[in-house]
Amino acid sequence: MAFQLGAEMLDACVLGILSRGDTYGYSLTQEMTRNVDISESTLYPVLRRLQKDGCLNTYDKPVSGRIRRYYAITDRGREKYGGYRREWARFRASVDNLLGGTENEE
């Protein structure tokens, strides 16, 4: 990918995944890396920041004799995610305008 994702875009992507349901760190990392170029070492600070900001909660769950840490979006996180979605729609429309339209028009 030619474009770098900034902190707010990473936050928005993580909140987007968690808006669909709770998940654990490795699964979240896999989902992100299927779509964008990101490493685990980048993702975990994002999760800590979102948790510190009150956007995520964590809980531990035993799975096959091991403990997995799950992440869940909070009401505050859902509000923030909604704001990111609205801002993304405006930003995308502006960039599409600058680039000469949408992919469907080519």
C-alpha positions in Angstrom: 0.0 0.0 0.0 1.4 3.4 -1.0 -0.4 5.3 1.8 0.6 5.4 5.5 -2.1 5.0 8.1 -1.9 7.6 10.8 -2.9 7.1 14.5 -6.5 8.2 14.0 -7.0 5.9 11.0 -5.6 3.0 12.9 -7.9 3.8 15.8 -10.9 3.9 13.4 -10.0 0.6 11.8 -9.6 -1.2 15.2 -12.9 0.3 16.4 -14.5 -0.8 13.1 -13.4 -4.4 13.7 -14.5 -4.4 17.3 -17.9 -2.8 16.4 -18.7 -6.2 14.9 -17.9 -8.1 18.1 -15.3 -8.8 20.7 -12.0 -10.4 19.6 -8.6 -11.2 20.9 -5.3 -9.6 20.0 -4.0 -12.2 17.5 -7.3 -12.4 15.6 -7.5 -8.6 15.5 -4.0 -8.5 14.1 -4.8 -11.0 11.4 -7.9 -9.1 10.4 -5.9 -5.9 10.1 -3.0 -7.4 8.2 -5.3 -8.9 5.7 -6.4 -5.4 4.8 -3.5 -3.1 5.6 0.3 -3.3 6.1 0.6 -3.3 9.9 2.7 -5.2 12.4 1.7 -6.5 15.8 4.2 -4.1 17.4 2.2 -1.3 15.9 -1.2 -2.6 16.9 -0.8 -3.2 20.6 0.0 0.4 21.4 -3.2 1.4 19.5 -5.1 -1.0 21.7 -3.6 0.4 24.8 -4.3 3.9 23.8 -7.9 3.1 22.9 -8.3 1.4 26.3 -6.8 4.3 28.1 -9.2 6.7 26.3 -12.1 4.6 27.5 -13.0 3.2 24.0 -12.2 -0.4 24.8 -12.5 -2.8 27.7 -10.6 -6.0 28.1 -11.4 -9.3 29.7 -9.6 -12.6 29.9 -11.1 -15.9 28.8 -9.6 -19.4 29.1 -9.3 -21.2 25.7 -7.7 -24.6 25.4 -5.8 -24.3 28.7 -4.5 -20.8 27.9 -5.8 -17.3 28.8 -6.8 -15.0 25.9 -7.2 -11.3 26.4 -10.3 -10.1 24.6 -11.1 -6.6 23.6 -14.6 -5.1 23.6 -15.7 -1.7 22.3 -17.4 0.6 24.9 -20.2 3.1 24.4 -17.6 5.8 24.2 -15.8 3.7 21.5 -18.9 3.4 19.5 -19.5 7.1 19.6 -15.9 7.8 18.5 -16.2 5.2 15.8 -19.4 6.9 14.5 -17.5 10.2 14.3 -14.7 8.5 12.4 -17.1 7.0 9.9 -18.7 10.4 9.3 -15.4 12.1 8.9 -14.1 9.3 6.6 -17.1 9.8 4.3 -16.4 13.5 4.0 -12.7 12.9 3.5 -13.2 10.2 0.9 -15.6 12.3 -1.0 -13.1 15.2 -1.0 -10.2 13.0 -2.2 -12.4 11.3 -4.8 -13.2 14.8 -6.1 -9.5 15.7 -6.3 -8.6 12.4 -8.0 -11.3 12.7 -10.6 -14.2 10.6 -9.4 -14.7 7.1 -8.1 -13.3 3.8 -9.2 -16.7 2.9 -10.8 -16.3 5.8 -13.3 -13.1 4.5 -14.9 
